[in-house]
Amino acid sequence: QVQLVESGGGLVQPGGSLRLSCAAAGSTFAINAMGWYRQAPGKQREVVAGIRNGGSMNYADSVKGRFTISRDNAKNTVYLQMNNLQPEDTAVYYCNVRDHWNTNYWGQGTQVTVSS
């Protein structure tokens, strides 16, 4: 089992920045990949960014060049630096971890609101 605790959401004006953090605990030795998803009201949950154990990363086209995912393996923590935020980035952001058995674990979600 892996437990995830997220932090860092909030309200920001368009063009602003936020940094999300997600700390993993429990069977962290089995983690294969970490990432972030988001779900806006009335929409399906979508992938934002991911990072594998080997360091390879992927981003949704809508956030490329604005968001950066990183990982501190010593702290079992994944981060999402979000710059130049826009109203369309407003959503609940969920941390995701996948282990070697392809089991997915989810954080509790953190609200990001971009509004003037």
DADA-V325296 format. One record per backbone hydrogen bond with DSSP energy under -1.0 kcal/mol. CO is the residue of the C=O (numbers start at 1). NH is the residue of the N-H. If there is no record, write none. Layout:
co->CO nh->NH
co->CO nh->NH
This chain:
co->1 nh->27
co->3 nh->25
co->5 nh->23
co->7 nh->21
co->10 nh->113
co->12 nh->115
co->13 nh->16
co->16 nh->85
co->18 nh->82
co->20 nh->80
co->21 nh->7
co->22 nh->78
co->23 nh->5
co->25 nh->3
co->26 nh->28
co->27 nh->30
co->28 nh->31
co->30 nh->100
co->32 nh->53
co->33 nh->98
co->34 nh->51
co->35 nh->96
co->36 nh->48
co->36 nh->49
co->37 nh->94
co->38 nh->46
co->39 nh->92
co->40 nh->43
co->46 nh->38
co->48 nh->60
co->49 nh->36
co->50 nh->58
co->51 nh->34
co->52 nh->55
co->56 nh->52
co->58 nh->50
co->60 nh->63
co->63 nh->66
co->63 nh->67
co->66 nh->83
co->68 nh->81
co->70 nh->79
co->72 nh->77
co->76 nh->24
co->77 nh->72
co->78 nh->22
co->79 nh->70
co->80 nh->20
co->81 nh->68
co->82 nh->18
co->85 nh->15
co->86 nh->89
co->87 nh->90
co->91 nh->112
co->92 nh->39
co->93 nh->110
co->94 nh->37
co->95 nh->107
co->96 nh->35
co->97 nh->105
co->98 nh->32
co->98 nh->33
co->99 nh->102
co->103 nh->99
co->105 nh->97
co->110 nh->93
co->111 nh->10
co->112 nh->91
co->113 nh->12
